[in-house]
Amino acid sequence: MRTASSPLDSASPPTPALADRGGLSLADYATKTLRDRLIVLDIPPGTPLNDEQIGRELGIGRTPVREALKRLESEHLVAVYPRRGTFASSVDITDLAEIAEIRAQLEPLAASRAAMHASAHAREAMRALADTLDDGDLSRDTPATLMRYDLEVHRSIYAANGNAHLEEVLVTYDNLATRIWCMVIDRLPDVSSHIAEHVALLRSIAAGDAELAGAIAHEHVNSFEALVRSVL
């Protein structure tokens, strides 16, 4: 984890070229960079976030950083306190039940919709990701690697569901669930079996089986909550 004195690397690179940003605008680039680090707690909860310092460290101006922080506040990853400043949001384990309740309703919906609406390209990408998970020895991967597999699977399903509003809501709640996971990951038992559940989910979506995809997604969310609760 980073220290509270600097949420990002201390180096001050030049403004990233468009190619380096993956074609993203400066505000989108700042949002993505900060979001990724906030989700996995590379920026620990409670860390003060100074727009000028972040802009220096990302090699961009303060204006796109301010826009990024506003977006991240709406995603509950950043908290703004009058006269105190902007901070990385705290992680409240007690939120788990409410987050899980919402995800238990919406994750199956997204999975079912993805099975019905995913493009041929998205289905092929899901098959390839399922093969990657199935062919590897997940028990040998680090918790951080497993967590990133989890994020990749869920993001691919949300993007394929055909409803941008549902995707946006689920990304927000999956981010919050991942932050809780990161808070307890050092105490969790082997989570490779949890990640392995994605194989059947991805293949059911790729095959267009909406009913099966929804059922697997529902069970997956419930097993995640049970896994985290096992160490609380």
C-alpha positions as CSV (number, residue, x, y, z in Angstrom):
1,M,0.0,0.0,0.0
2,R,1.0,3.6,-0.5
3,T,1.7,5.9,2.4
4,A,-0.7,8.6,3.2
5,S,1.8,11.3,2.2
6,S,1.5,10.5,-1.5
7,P,-1.4,8.7,-3.1
8,L,0.5,8.0,-6.3
9,D,4.1,7.5,-7.3
10,S,6.3,10.5,-6.4
11,A,7.7,10.8,-9.9
12,S,6.3,13.6,-12.1
13,P,6.1,12.3,-15.6
14,P,5.3,14.5,-18.6
15,T,1.7,14.7,-19.8
16,P,0.9,11.2,-21.1
17,A,0.6,11.0,-24.8
18,L,-2.8,10.0,-26.2
19,A,-1.5,6.5,-27.0
20,D,-0.3,6.1,-23.5
21,R,-3.7,7.0,-22.2
22,G,-5.3,4.4,-24.5
23,G,-7.2,7.2,-26.3
24,L,-8.8,8.5,-23.1
25,S,-9.3,12.2,-22.3
26,L,-7.2,13.5,-19.5
27,A,-10.2,13.5,-17.1
28,D,-11.0,9.9,-18.1
29,Y,-7.3,8.9,-17.7
30,A,-7.2,10.4,-14.2
31,T,-10.5,8.8,-13.2
32,K,-9.4,5.3,-14.4
33,T,-6.0,5.6,-12.7
34,L,-7.3,6.8,-9.4
35,R,-10.3,4.4,-9.5
36,D,-8.1,1.4,-10.0
37,R,-5.8,2.4,-7.1
38,L,-8.7,3.2,-4.8
39,I,-10.5,-0.1,-5.5
40,V,-7.5,-2.3,-4.6
41,L,-6.5,0.0,-1.7
42,D,-3.2,1.0,-3.2
43,I,-4.5,4.4,-2.0
44,P,-5.6,3.4,1.5
45,P,-8.9,4.6,3.0
46,G,-8.5,8.0,4.6
47,T,-5.7,9.1,2.4
48,P,-5.9,12.9,1.7
49,L,-6.2,13.6,-2.0
50,N,-4.6,16.8,-3.2
51,D,-5.5,17.7,-6.8
52,E,-2.4,19.7,-7.4
53,Q,-0.1,16.9,-6.1
54,I,-2.0,14.2,-8.1
55,G,-1.9,16.3,-11.2
56,R,1.9,16.6,-10.8
57,E,2.3,12.9,-10.3
58,L,0.1,12.0,-13.3
59,G,1.7,14.6,-15.4
60,I,-1.5,16.5,-16.1
61,G,-3.2,19.7,-14.9
62,R,-5.5,20.2,-11.9
63,T,-8.7,20.6,-13.9
64,P,-9.0,17.0,-15.2
65,V,-8.0,15.8,-11.7
66,R,-10.8,17.8,-10.1
67,E,-13.2,16.3,-12.6
68,A,-12.0,12.8,-11.8
69,L,-12.4,13.4,-8.1
70,K,-16.0,14.6,-8.6
71,R,-16.8,11.4,-10.6
72,L,-15.2,9.2,-7.9
73,E,-17.1,11.0,-5.2
74,S,-20.3,10.0,-7.0
75,E,-19.0,6.4,-7.0
76,H,-18.5,6.6,-3.2
77,L,-14.7,6.0,-3.6
78,V,-13.9,9.6,-2.6
79,A,-15.3,11.7,0.2
80,V,-15.3,15.5,0.3
81,Y,-15.5,17.3,3.6
82,P,-16.0,21.1,3.7
83,R,-13.0,22.9,5.1
84,R,-11.1,19.6,5.5
85,G,-10.5,18.5,2.0
86,T,-10.9,15.3,-0.2
87,F,-10.0,11.9,1.1
88,A,-10.2,8.3,-0.1
89,S,-13.4,6.9,1.3
90,S,-13.4,4.6,4.3
91,V,-14.3,1.0,3.9
92,D,-17.2,-0.1,6.2
93,I,-17.4,-3.9,6.5
94,T,-21.0,-3.4,7.8
95,D,-22.0,-2.3,4.3
96,L,-21.4,-5.9,3.0
97,A,-25.0,-7.1,3.6
98,E,-26.6,-4.2,1.8
99,I,-24.1,-4.4,-1.1
100,A,-24.6,-8.1,-1.4
101,E,-28.4,-7.7,-1.4
102,I,-28.3,-5.3,-4.3
103,R,-25.8,-7.4,-6.3
104,A,-27.8,-10.6,-5.7
105,Q,-30.7,-8.9,-7.6
106,L,-28.7,-7.2,-10.3
107,E,-25.8,-9.6,-11.1
108,P,-28.1,-12.4,-12.3
109,L,-30.0,-9.9,-14.4
110,A,-26.8,-8.7,-16.0
111,A,-25.6,-12.2,-16.6
112,S,-28.9,-13.2,-18.2
113,R,-28.9,-10.2,-20.4
114,A,-25.3,-10.8,-21.4
115,A,-26.3,-14.3,-22.5
116,M,-29.0,-12.8,-24.7
117,H,-27.3,-9.7,-26.0
118,A,-23.5,-10.2,-26.1
119,S,-21.9,-9.7,-29.4
120,A,-20.0,-12.5,-31.1
121,H,-16.8,-10.8,-30.2
122,A,-17.7,-10.5,-26.6
123,R,-18.7,-14.2,-26.5
124,E,-15.4,-15.2,-28.0
125,A,-13.5,-13.1,-25.4
126,M,-15.5,-14.8,-22.6
127,R,-14.6,-18.2,-23.9
128,A,-11.0,-17.2,-24.1
129,L,-11.1,-15.9,-20.5
130,A,-12.8,-19.0,-19.3
131,D,-10.1,-21.1,-21.0
132,T,-7.4,-19.0,-19.2
133,L,-9.0,-19.6,-15.8
134,D,-9.6,-23.3,-16.5
135,D,-6.2,-24.1,-17.9
136,G,-4.2,-22.4,-15.2
137,D,-3.5,-23.5,-11.6
138,L,-5.4,-20.7,-9.8
139,S,-4.3,-22.0,-6.4
140,R,-0.7,-20.9,-7.3
141,D,-1.8,-17.3,-8.2
142,T,-1.4,-14.5,-5.7
143,P,-4.6,-13.0,-4.1
144,A,-4.0,-9.8,-6.1
145,T,-3.9,-11.7,-9.4
146,L,-7.1,-13.6,-8.4
147,M,-8.8,-10.3,-7.5
148,R,-7.9,-8.8,-10.9
149,Y,-9.4,-11.9,-12.6
150,D,-12.6,-11.3,-10.7
151,L,-12.7,-7.7,-11.8
152,E,-12.0,-8.7,-15.4
153,V,-14.8,-11.3,-15.5
154,H,-17.4,-9.0,-13.9
155,R,-16.5,-6.0,-16.1
156,S,-16.8,-8.1,-19.3
157,I,-20.3,-9.3,-18.3
158,Y,-21.5,-5.9,-17.4
159,A,-20.2,-4.5,-20.7
160,A,-22.0,-7.2,-22.6
161,N,-25.4,-6.9,-21.0
162,G,-26.7,-4.3,-23.4
163,N,-27.9,-1.8,-20.8
164,A,-25.4,1.0,-20.0
165,H,-27.4,2.1,-16.9
166,L,-27.2,-1.4,-15.4
167,E,-23.5,-1.6,-16.2
168,E,-22.8,1.7,-14.4
169,V,-24.7,0.6,-11.3
170,L,-23.1,-2.8,-11.1
171,V,-19.6,-1.4,-11.7
172,T,-20.1,0.9,-8.7
173,Y,-21.3,-1.8,-6.4
174,D,-18.6,-4.3,-7.6
175,N,-16.0,-1.7,-6.8
176,L,-17.3,-1.3,-3.3
177,A,-17.4,-5.1,-2.8
178,T,-13.9,-5.4,-4.1
179,R,-12.7,-2.8,-1.6
180,I,-14.2,-4.9,1.2
181,W,-12.5,-8.0,-0.2
182,C,-9.2,-6.2,-0.2
183,M,-9.6,-5.2,3.5
184,V,-9.8,-8.9,4.5
185,I,-7.9,-10.6,1.8
186,D,-5.0,-11.4,4.0
187,R,-7.3,-13.3,6.3
188,L,-9.3,-15.2,3.7
189,P,-8.8,-18.9,3.0
190,D,-7.9,-20.0,-0.5
191,V,-10.1,-18.0,-2.8
192,S,-9.1,-19.9,-6.0
193,S,-12.4,-21.9,-5.9
194,H,-14.3,-18.7,-5.8
195,I,-12.5,-17.5,-9.0
196,A,-13.0,-20.9,-10.6
197,E,-16.8,-20.4,-10.4
198,H,-16.4,-17.8,-13.2
199,V,-15.6,-20.5,-15.7
200,A,-19.1,-21.9,-15.8
201,L,-20.6,-18.4,-15.7
202,L,-18.6,-17.2,-18.7
203,R,-19.3,-20.3,-20.7
204,S,-23.0,-20.2,-20.0
205,I,-23.1,-16.6,-21.2
206,A,-21.1,-17.4,-24.3
207,A,-23.5,-20.3,-25.0
208,G,-26.5,-18.0,-24.7
209,D,-28.0,-19.9,-21.8
210,A,-29.6,-16.9,-19.9
211,E,-31.4,-19.0,-17.3
212,L,-28.2,-20.9,-16.3
213,A,-26.1,-17.7,-16.3
214,G,-28.5,-16.0,-14.0
215,A,-28.5,-18.9,-11.6
216,I,-24.7,-19.2,-11.5
217,A,-24.4,-15.4,-11.0
218,H,-26.8,-15.5,-8.0
219,E,-24.9,-18.3,-6.3
220,H,-21.6,-16.6,-7.0
221,V,-22.6,-13.4,-5.2
222,N,-23.9,-15.4,-2.3
223,S,-20.7,-17.4,-2.0
224,F,-18.7,-14.2,-2.1
225,E,-20.6,-12.8,0.9
226,A,-20.2,-16.0,2.8
227,L,-16.5,-16.1,2.0
228,V,-16.0,-12.6,3.4
229,R,-18.2,-13.3,6.4
230,S,-16.2,-16.3,7.3
231,V,-13.3,-14.1,8.5
232,L,-15.3,-11.3,10.1
